[in-house]
């Protein structure tokens, strides 16, 4: 009940506000709606799906929306040739995600959870914007002790982001003769992300304002061509042979632009900043490989497997871009040669070597 000065220098009655933290939060909602259509016959099949994921968070102005379309379809042209294609595309937008780490724009750590019990949060909610366009601070009067108003943060200093991503594959399989299969699998994973972090003009610590943008592009392409042969000889011998060729390429581009000291409030263009600093980076790598495997078995008792792969990598020095790594393993199921008994139901010796 005593009279004290608040963070604005005003004489007020000292009291505790029971729900001053609770009243900041709100009930979050998540809505997921989806619809799918599928069909097929003895030679064709398909499935098309659409999904909408819409969410509001537990802090004000926190939203997340994701829309996804996916498709999977296959066709059997004849007894020897069949193909399948599948892909998924997603568009995601978000705004108002809390910043991470111990910085002033982290509304959860440095603002709401540190607010004194004697502060009326509903007063802050209705008085976060001063007449001169700056934020109404919620700490001590002296400049060194000021911290940003949490409602200024959630209304003005928003983190926003957009992501477009698509991944999928196309597989074709051909069986010219019995036991022989030729398969090619081409796949890709691509996404582009745009992020923006705003510090509005008048923000505590950055009174002239600033905004940062980050653009990230990622693309991976992978292709595997495989030829396999599976055969049985006179009911005793089994043979499996596989040869393959792989190409994998990754590319990542990163662009960061920081625009500082805004000339006009609430205009977030590079021309409205006194200083613009950019960082540009790109990474690209490619891997080409040849691989094979031979599996031999006799009466399901003796097994022998030999594998080998040779890769050529763009990330290695020119003199060492090619490297080969083999393996060999053998197995002997000796329990098949002894009479059935209640002591040993299965026994096997196995030895292997790999490099």
C-alpha positions as CSV (number, residue, x, y, z in Angstrom):
1,X,0.0,0.0,0.0
2,X,3.0,2.4,0.2
3,X,3.6,4.9,-2.6
4,X,6.6,4.2,-4.9
5,X,7.8,5.4,-8.2
6,X,7.3,3.0,-11.1
7,X,9.5,2.6,-14.1
8,X,8.0,5.7,-15.7
9,X,8.9,7.8,-12.7
10,X,5.2,8.1,-11.6
11,X,4.0,7.9,-8.0
12,X,1.9,4.7,-7.7
13,X,0.6,2.5,-5.0
14,X,2.8,-0.6,-4.5
15,X,0.8,-3.8,-5.1
16,X,1.1,-7.2,-6.6
17,X,-0.6,-8.1,-9.9
18,X,-1.7,-11.7,-9.5
19,X,-1.8,-12.8,-13.1
20,X,0.7,-10.4,-14.7
21,X,2.6,-13.3,-16.3
22,X,-0.4,-15.6,-17.0
23,X,-2.2,-12.8,-18.8
24,X,0.5,-12.5,-21.4
25,X,-0.1,-16.0,-22.7
26,X,-3.0,-17.1,-24.8
27,X,-4.4,-20.5,-25.7
28,X,-2.7,-21.9,-28.8
29,X,-4.7,-23.7,-31.5
30,X,-3.7,-26.2,-34.1
31,X,-5.9,-27.2,-37.0
32,X,-4.9,-30.1,-39.3
33,X,-7.2,-30.8,-42.3
34,X,-6.4,-33.3,-45.0
35,X,-8.1,-34.9,-48.0
36,X,-6.8,-37.7,-50.2
37,X,-7.9,-39.3,-53.4
38,X,-6.7,-42.8,-54.5
39,X,-7.5,-45.4,-57.1
40,X,-6.1,-48.0,-59.4
41,X,-6.6,-51.2,-61.3
42,X,-4.4,-54.2,-62.1
43,X,-1.9,-52.0,-64.0
44,X,-2.2,-48.6,-62.4
45,X,-2.4,-47.1,-59.0
46,X,-2.2,-43.5,-57.6
47,X,-2.7,-41.5,-54.5
48,X,-3.0,-37.7,-54.3
49,X,-3.1,-36.0,-50.9
50,X,-3.6,-32.4,-49.6
51,X,-2.9,-31.3,-46.1
52,X,-3.3,-27.9,-44.4
53,X,-1.6,-27.3,-41.0
54,X,-2.6,-24.0,-39.3
55,X,-1.4,-23.0,-35.9
56,X,-1.5,-20.1,-33.5
57,X,1.0,-20.1,-30.6
58,X,0.7,-19.4,-26.9
59,X,2.2,-15.9,-27.3
60,X,0.6,-13.0,-29.2
61,X,1.1,-12.8,-33.0
62,X,2.8,-16.2,-33.3
63,X,1.5,-18.1,-36.3
64,X,2.5,-21.1,-38.4
65,X,1.0,-22.3,-41.6
66,X,2.0,-25.3,-43.8
67,X,0.3,-26.5,-46.9
68,X,1.4,-29.8,-48.4
69,X,0.6,-31.7,-51.6
70,X,1.9,-35.3,-52.2
71,X,1.5,-37.7,-55.0
72,X,2.5,-41.4,-55.5
73,X,1.6,-43.2,-58.7
74,X,2.8,-46.3,-60.5
75,X,2.1,-48.1,-63.8
76,X,2.9,-51.7,-64.9
77,X,3.3,-51.5,-68.7
78,X,3.8,-55.2,-69.1
79,X,5.4,-58.2,-67.3
80,X,8.8,-56.7,-67.9
81,X,8.5,-53.0,-67.5
82,X,7.1,-50.9,-64.7
83,X,7.5,-47.3,-63.3
84,X,6.7,-45.3,-60.3
85,X,6.9,-41.6,-59.4
86,X,6.4,-39.9,-56.1
87,X,6.8,-36.3,-54.8
88,X,5.9,-34.0,-52.0
89,X,5.7,-30.2,-52.0
90,X,5.3,-28.1,-48.9
91,X,4.9,-24.3,-48.5
92,X,5.5,-23.1,-45.0
93,X,5.1,-19.6,-43.5
94,X,5.7,-18.4,-40.0
95,X,5.8,-15.2,-38.0
96,X,6.4,-14.2,-34.4
97,X,8.6,-17.1,-33.4
98,X,10.4,-16.2,-30.2
99,X,14.1,-15.5,-30.6
100,X,16.6,-18.0,-29.0
101,X,19.4,-17.3,-26.6
102,X,20.0,-14.7,-23.9
103,X,19.2,-11.5,-25.9
104,X,16.7,-8.7,-25.3
105,X,14.5,-9.8,-28.2
106,X,13.9,-13.1,-26.5
107,X,10.4,-12.3,-25.2
108,X,10.2,-15.5,-23.1
109,X,13.5,-15.4,-21.3
110,X,14.5,-11.8,-20.9
111,X,11.1,-10.1,-20.8
112,X,8.0,-12.0,-19.6
113,X,9.8,-14.4,-17.2
114,X,11.8,-11.5,-15.7
115,X,8.9,-9.1,-15.3
116,X,8.3,-7.9,-11.7
117,X,5.2,-8.9,-10.0
118,X,4.5,-5.2,-9.3
119,X,4.1,-4.5,-13.0
120,X,0.6,-4.4,-14.5
121,X,1.0,-6.3,-17.8
122,X,-2.3,-5.1,-19.1
123,X,-1.1,-1.5,-18.7
124,X,1.9,-2.5,-20.8
125,X,-0.3,-4.1,-23.4
126,X,-2.2,-0.9,-23.9
127,X,0.7,1.5,-23.6
128,X,3.6,-0.1,-25.4
129,X,3.8,2.5,-28.2
130,X,5.0,6.0,-27.1
131,X,3.9,9.2,-29.0
132,X,7.4,9.7,-30.4
133,X,7.2,6.2,-32.0
134,X,9.6,4.6,-29.6
135,X,8.9,1.7,-27.1
136,X,7.7,2.3,-23.6
137,X,10.3,0.4,-21.5
138,X,9.4,-1.7,-18.5
139,X,12.5,-1.4,-16.4
140,X,14.2,1.4,-14.4
141,X,14.3,5.0,-15.5
142,X,18.0,5.2,-16.0
143,X,19.1,4.2,-19.5
144,X,21.5,1.5,-18.4
145,X,18.7,-0.5,-16.8
146,X,16.1,-0.3,-19.5
147,X,14.8,-3.4,-21.3
148,X,12.4,-3.6,-24.2
149,X,8.6,-3.8,-23.8
150,X,7.5,-7.3,-24.5
151,X,4.5,-6.1,-26.4
152,X,6.8,-4.0,-28.6
153,X,8.7,-7.1,-29.3
154,X,5.7,-9.3,-30.3
155,X,4.1,-6.5,-32.4
156,X,7.1,-4.8,-34.0
157,X,10.2,-7.0,-33.8
158,X,8.8,-10.0,-35.6
159,X,10.8,-13.0,-36.9
160,X,9.2,-14.2,-40.2
161,X,10.1,-17.0,-42.4
162,X,9.0,-18.8,-45.6
163,X,10.1,-22.3,-46.8
164,X,9.4,-24.0,-50.1
165,X,10.5,-27.6,-50.2
166,X,10.0,-30.4,-52.7
167,X,11.5,-33.9,-52.7
168,X,10.6,-37.0,-54.7
169,X,11.8,-39.8,-56.9
170,X,11.2,-41.5,-60.2
171,X,11.9,-45.3,-60.5
172,X,11.8,-47.4,-63.6
173,X,12.4,-51.2,-63.5
174,X,12.9,-53.5,-66.5
175,X,13.2,-57.3,-66.4
176,X,14.3,-58.5,-69.9
177,X,14.8,-62.1,-68.9
178,X,14.1,-64.2,-65.8
179,X,16.3,-63.3,-62.9
180,X,17.7,-60.2,-64.5
181,X,16.4,-56.7,-63.3
182,X,17.6,-53.3,-64.4
183,X,16.5,-50.4,-62.1
184,X,17.1,-46.7,-62.3
185,X,16.2,-44.5,-59.3
186,X,16.4,-40.7,-59.8
187,X,15.7,-38.5,-56.7
188,X,15.9,-34.9,-55.6
189,X,15.5,-32.8,-52.5
190,X,15.2,-29.1,-53.0
191,X,14.3,-26.3,-50.6
192,X,14.5,-22.5,-50.5
193,X,14.2,-20.7,-47.2
194,X,13.8,-16.9,-46.5
195,X,14.2,-15.5,-43.1
196,X,13.8,-12.0,-41.8
197,X,14.4,-10.6,-38.3
198,X,13.3,-7.0,-37.6
199,X,14.4,-4.5,-34.9
200,X,12.0,-1.6,-35.4
201,X,13.1,2.0,-35.2
202,X,12.9,2.9,-31.5
203,X,13.9,-0.5,-30.1
204,X,15.9,-0.4,-26.9
205,X,19.5,-1.0,-27.8
206,X,18.9,-0.4,-31.5
207,X,17.1,3.0,-31.5
208,X,17.8,3.6,-35.2
209,X,16.4,0.2,-36.2
210,X,17.8,-2.7,-38.2
211,X,16.6,-5.7,-40.2
212,X,18.4,-8.9,-41.3
213,X,17.4,-11.2,-44.1
214,X,18.8,-14.7,-44.8
215,X,18.2,-16.6,-48.0
216,X,19.2,-20.3,-48.1
217,X,18.9,-22.5,-51.1
218,X,19.7,-26.3,-51.0
219,X,19.5,-28.9,-53.7
220,X,20.5,-32.5,-53.8
221,X,20.3,-34.8,-56.8
222,X,20.9,-38.5,-56.5
223,X,20.7,-41.2,-59.2
224,X,21.3,-45.0,-58.8
225,X,21.5,-47.4,-61.8
226,X,21.5,-51.0,-60.7
227,X,21.6,-54.3,-62.6
228,X,20.9,-57.4,-60.6
229,X,20.8,-61.1,-61.4
230,X,19.3,-63.8,-59.2
231,X,19.5,-67.5,-60.1
232,X,19.4,-71.0,-58.7
233,X,21.4,-73.9,-60.1
234,X,20.4,-77.6,-59.7
235,X,18.6,-76.8,-56.4
236,X,21.9,-76.6,-54.5
237,X,23.7,-73.5,-55.7
238,X,22.3,-69.9,-55.5
239,X,23.9,-66.9,-57.1
240,X,23.1,-63.2,-56.7
241,X,25.0,-60.5,-58.6
242,X,24.5,-56.8,-58.5
243,X,26.3,-53.9,-60.3
244,X,25.5,-50.3,-59.7
245,X,26.4,-46.7,-60.6
246,X,25.7,-43.7,-58.3
247,X,25.8,-40.0,-58.9
248,X,25.2,-37.6,-55.9
249,X,25.4,-33.9,-56.1
250,X,24.8,-31.3,-53.3
251,X,24.6,-27.5,-53.6
252,X,24.0,-24.9,-50.9
253,X,23.8,-21.2,-51.4
254,X,23.6,-18.8,-48.4
255,X,23.0,-15.0,-48.6
256,X,22.8,-12.8,-45.5
257,X,22.1,-9.0,-45.7
258,X,22.1,-6.8,-42.7
259,X,20.5,-3.3,-43.1
260,X,21.3,-0.9,-40.2
261,X,20.2,2.6,-39.2
262,X,16.9,3.0,-40.8
263,X,16.1,6.5,-42.2
264,X,12.3,6.1,-42.0
265,X,10.5,4.0,-39.4
266,X,8.7,0.8,-40.5
267,X,10.1,0.8,-44.0
268,X,12.1,-2.3,-44.5
269,X,13.9,-1.8,-47.8
270,X,17.7,-1.6,-48.4
271,X,17.4,1.9,-49.8
272,X,16.0,3.0,-46.4
273,X,19.2,2.0,-44.5
274,X,22.4,4.0,-44.0
275,X,24.5,0.8,-43.9
276,X,24.0,-2.5,-45.8
277,X,26.4,-5.4,-45.3
278,X,26.0,-8.7,-47.2
279,X,27.6,-12.1,-46.9
280,X,27.5,-14.5,-49.8
281,X,28.6,-18.2,-49.7
282,X,28.1,-21.3,-51.9
283,X,29.1,-24.9,-51.4
284,X,28.9,-27.6,-54.1
285,X,30.1,-31.2,-54.1
286,X,29.7,-34.2,-56.3
287,X,30.3,-37.9,-55.7
288,X,30.4,-40.6,-58.4
289,X,30.6,-44.2,-57.5
290,X,30.7,-47.7,-59.0
291,X,29.8,-50.6,-56.8
292,X,29.0,-54.3,-57.0
293,X,28.2,-57.4,-55.0
294,X,28.3,-61.1,-55.5
295,X,26.5,-63.6,-53.2
296,X,27.0,-67.3,-53.5
297,X,25.3,-70.0,-51.4
298,X,25.3,-73.8,-51.3
299,X,22.4,-75.8,-49.9
300,X,21.7,-73.0,-47.4
301,X,24.7,-74.1,-45.5
302,X,27.7,-72.3,-46.9
303,X,27.6,-68.6,-47.9
304,X,30.1,-66.3,-49.5
305,X,29.6,-62.6,-50.1
306,X,32.0,-60.2,-51.9
307,X,31.4,-56.4,-52.3
308,X,33.4,-53.5,-53.7
309,X,32.9,-49.9,-54.4
310,X,35.0,-47.2,-55.9
311,X,34.1,-43.5,-55.4
312,X,35.4,-40.3,-57.0
313,X,34.8,-37.3,-54.7
314,X,35.1,-33.6,-55.7
315,X,35.9,-32.7,-52.0
316,X,39.1,-34.7,-52.1
317,X,42.5,-33.6,-53.4
318,X,43.0,-34.3,-57.1
319,X,45.6,-37.0,-56.4
320,X,43.3,-38.8,-54.0
321,X,39.8,-38.3,-55.4
322,X,39.5,-42.0,-56.3
323,X,39.3,-44.5,-53.5
324,X,38.2,-48.2,-53.4
325,X,36.8,-50.1,-50.4
326,X,36.0,-53.8,-50.6
327,X,34.5,-56.4,-48.2
328,X,34.3,-60.2,-48.1
329,X,32.4,-62.4,-45.7
330,X,31.8,-66.2,-45.4
331,X,29.3,-68.2,-43.3
332,X,29.0,-71.9,-42.4
333,X,25.8,-73.2,-40.8
334,X,27.2,-76.3,-39.2
335,X,24.0,-77.2,-37.3
336,X,22.5,-78.3,-40.6
337,X,25.0,-81.2,-40.7
338,X,24.3,-82.6,-37.2
339,X,21.3,-84.6,-36.1
340,X,18.3,-82.7,-34.7
341,X,18.6,-82.4,-30.9
342,X,17.3,-80.4,-27.9
343,X,20.7,-78.8,-27.1
344,X,21.6,-76.9,-30.2
345,X,18.9,-75.7,-32.6
346,X,21.2,-73.4,-34.7
347,X,24.9,-72.9,-35.0
348,X,26.9,-70.8,-37.4
349,X,30.5,-69.8,-38.0
350,X,31.1,-66.4,-39.7
351,X,34.2,-64.5,-40.7
352,X,34.4,-61.2,-42.5
353,X,36.9,-58.5,-43.7
354,X,36.2,-55.0,-44.8
355,X,38.2,-52.0,-45.7
